Amino acid sequence: MPAAASTPHAAPAGPMISVIGLFKSFGAKQVLNGVDLAVGRGESLVLVGGSGAGKSVFIKHLIGLIQPDEGHVVVDGVDLTLAPPETVLALRKRFGMSFQEGALFDSKTVFDNIAFPILRHRTRDRRQVAARVRECLELVRMPGIEDKMPSELSGGMRRRVGFARAIALEPEILLFDEPTTGLDPINTAAIGNVINQLRTELGVTAVTITHDMSLARKIADRIAMLRRGRILSIDTPEQFQRSDNWFVRAFLDGEVPEEDRP
Amino acid sequence: MKADRPPAGPLAWLDHLGRGVIAALDELGRFFYIMSSSVLWSFRRPFDGAELMRQMVRVGWDSIPVVFLTCLFTGMVLALQTYRGFERFHAEGFVGSVVALSLTRELAPVLTGLMVAGRVGSAMAAELGTMRVTEQIDALYAMATEPIHYLVVPRVNASILMLPVLTVIGDAVGIIGGWLIAVGLFDANSYLYVDRTFQFLEVNDVTSGLIKAAFFGLILSVTGCAKGFYTAGGAEGVGRATTSAVVTACLYILLSDFFLTKVLF
């Protein structure tokens, strides 16, 4: 676990992901306004912020789903913004990403969903594929649901099947986009446990975006606060909890911040 | 923000015109991007034969009933109209030739293209549009899979392959429909009718129709996929994409039909 970042924006030694001066706008709306961030190897970084702070746009930059207007995303020494498409495609195999609502293929069974990346990139051997699918489902504590369709699953179950699909290729980096939004507290706690378990068993680097503070406290090594397209602070969960930054306090206490405060 | 505010006053029409031109060029750019990249990705591994087969069944096999009925009744009405018309100058004997030539050269490929655009092009737009708004297309990228390769290539190739097959069926069914009316309703001589049908029909009439059909398959699938692929704005956006896919594909088919006919005949 990296030491607490006393100076925000400081990069831990040998970062897995470095984000340098990221700017992105859609039309006239400036979403990212110069984000600098580094995620260490094996670290779990949680990015929190209000709705519309640019969290989802940010996480999509990490895997090259969105190209920045300005700035760089460097993953394990490879600059995603400059690399040729083949390199980006190859690099994506080292990522696993779980999407807000799971983004499961709704015309395919749970088995076919999880088998998809394996069949595409690993092996077509039926027995090996079935074994790996079973393994992934056990890792997210959902064994024996291979034949179900995504529409038969609850929101929490869909997220976990999404996790299972994300880890199918044994990625080095896991990205979670709002993994608990819309879930009840029990399911939220279960998702947190699953994420922690995946981290300890697979030893991956994880970046999670959420506005759920209970989840952030549970899974984070460091918590970064995103506001108006910039990183406002990066702290350990303990420091974050004691932060005297007025916006962080407002966020933690669930108060409406006065936008015109300094 | 300033740029987004439409200017008032006498020059407002210029602003409208400019926006219209940009939107049209945008649309055309997307169409050609999807078309060219689907051609390029067609030759790259892995080749997904199972998905191609699935799409061929959806585009081809499942469209047979609608193409069958459309072409049957078109052949029948053609015979009905030409018989009534040709009677006036005693040329009833040429009804078979007219029906066969009109169907193979023009009506079977165009009507098949339009019907399949309505049935399959719209479904492609709806399916890809839903996948876009529920992040399934992003998920494909995230799994190091190019969505054009996995989603668009099999749909486009299946349409290019199946439209000519459907057109052959349409040709045959339409000619039979014409014969049914001529022989059944107007007591034409069956032997003479069949003889006249094939007397003036050349191989080129059929093949040029099939080339057109393949081209219409390309147009309707690329339009459907492009509309779906670039969907934005949730469920409403999917609805818009679906409608627009059908209208645009039909328009492109009818426009390109003229130029193809000019080139091919």
Interface residues (C-beta under 8 A of the other chain):
Chain A: G27 A28 K60 I63 G64 L65 L89 A90 R92 K93 F95 G96 M97 F99 Q100 E101 A103 L104 F105 D106 F116 P117 R120 H121 R165 A166 L169 L175
Chain B: M1 A3 D4 P46 T130 M131 T134 E135 Q136 D138 A139 Y141 A142 M143 A144 T145 E146
